[in-house]
């Protein structure tokens, strides 16, 4: 077992910080001496190492605590993911350093994007890997397949807001549950809207109300896909809703017979 001073020397963090970790129950000592001195075993040191890995991504201590105390937390899987993302971070920093060198030399440079196409592909794969089966099915229902969703994702990857979201993915990579909650929230909103739109169309509701609902759906999609303009996407979606027999069947089963045609008609009418 090691004393708090020895742990401080090994880890490079202060004794005061270790005391604070103890106070907030992030990292408790393995044992206390009669005099109140803290002692840490190998398991505690391994936990400290994991905490420091998460801190590399500027995660707040409160969030780190939630992650490592989660019963489903897989240490090995987290380490593998951390390594991949640290390598990506290293690559980006290298690109930024080269850009600064070029600017200092007075050379013309192309606009620098923090995340390259390859890195965005990797982030997309991380996102898909962390999704549960029902979430993958929801994307399939919305786009006709994961590959179709990938195309939308990649097409908007260069937009500044999307780049900011990729940063958040790096920061939140250890919290798949939170990302899942966000996706579930969007899916619930879309489900509710589709039910309302389908029912409105079946009852022969007025055109203005239908357009308001599609306008709300468009707003949700802009948030979900982090895109300024989703017209082309939604028009393509409307087309698939009636041309793809499998999608038509899924929508009709979920929202009632004739729903696929009703939703498709409402979307196309909104943009006409």
WOUR-V653502 format. One record per pair of residues at least 12 apart in sequence whose ideal C-beta (glycine too) atoms are under 8 Angstrom apart, sorted by the first residue. I is the first residue (numbers start at 1). J is the second residue. Records with the same first field share a line. If there is no record, write none. Layout:
I->J / J
This chain:
1->30 / 31 / 39 / 40 / 41
2->39 / 40 / 41 / 45
3->37 / 38 / 39 / 40
4->18 / 19 / 29 / 37 / 38 / 39 / 40
7->40 / 45 / 48
10->45
11->45 / 48 / 49 / 52
13->52
18->38
19->38
21->48 / 51 / 61
22->38
24->61 / 65
25->65
26->51 / 61 / 64 / 65
27->44 / 47 / 48 / 51
28->44
29->44
30->43 / 44
47->68
50->68 / 75 / 78 / 79
51->64 / 68
53->78 / 79 / 82
54->67 / 68 / 82 / 174
56->82 / 86
57->85 / 170 / 171 / 173 / 174
58->171
59->171 / 174
63->175
64->174
66->175
67->174 / 175
70->177
78->174
81->126 / 173 / 174
82->173 / 174
84->122 / 126
85->126 / 170 / 173
88->119 / 122 / 170
89->170
91->116 / 119
92->114 / 115 / 119
95->112 / 116
96->112 / 114
99->112
113->158 / 163
114->163 / 166 / 167
115->157 / 163 / 166
117->154 / 157
119->166
120->153 / 154 / 157 / 166
121->154
123->166 / 169 / 170
124->150 / 153 / 154
126->169 / 173
127->169 / 179
128->146
130->176 / 179 / 180
131->180 / 183
132->180
135->180 / 183 / 184 / 187
138->183 / 187
141->247 / 250 / 251 / 254
142->190 / 237
143->237 / 240
144->240 / 244 / 247
152->225 / 227 / 233
153->225
156->225 / 226 / 227
159->226 / 227 / 228
161->226 / 228
162->226 / 227
165->226
186->220 / 223 / 224
189->220
190->217 / 220
191->254
193->213 / 216 / 217 / 220
194->217 / 251 / 254 / 255 / 259 / 263
195->255
196->213
197->210 / 213 / 214 / 217 / 262 / 263 / 266
198->255 / 256 / 258 / 259 / 262 / 263
199->256
200->213 / 262 / 266
201->258 / 262 / 263 / 265 / 266
202->256 / 258 / 262
207->269
210->266 / 269 / 270
211->269 / 270
213->266
214->266 / 267 / 269 / 270
215->270
217->234 / 267
218->230 / 231 / 234 / 270
221->233 / 234
231->271
234->267 / 271
235->267 / 268 / 271
237->267
238->263 / 264 / 265 / 267 / 268
239->264
241->260 / 261 / 263 / 264
242->260 / 261 / 264
247->260
248->260 / 261
251->263
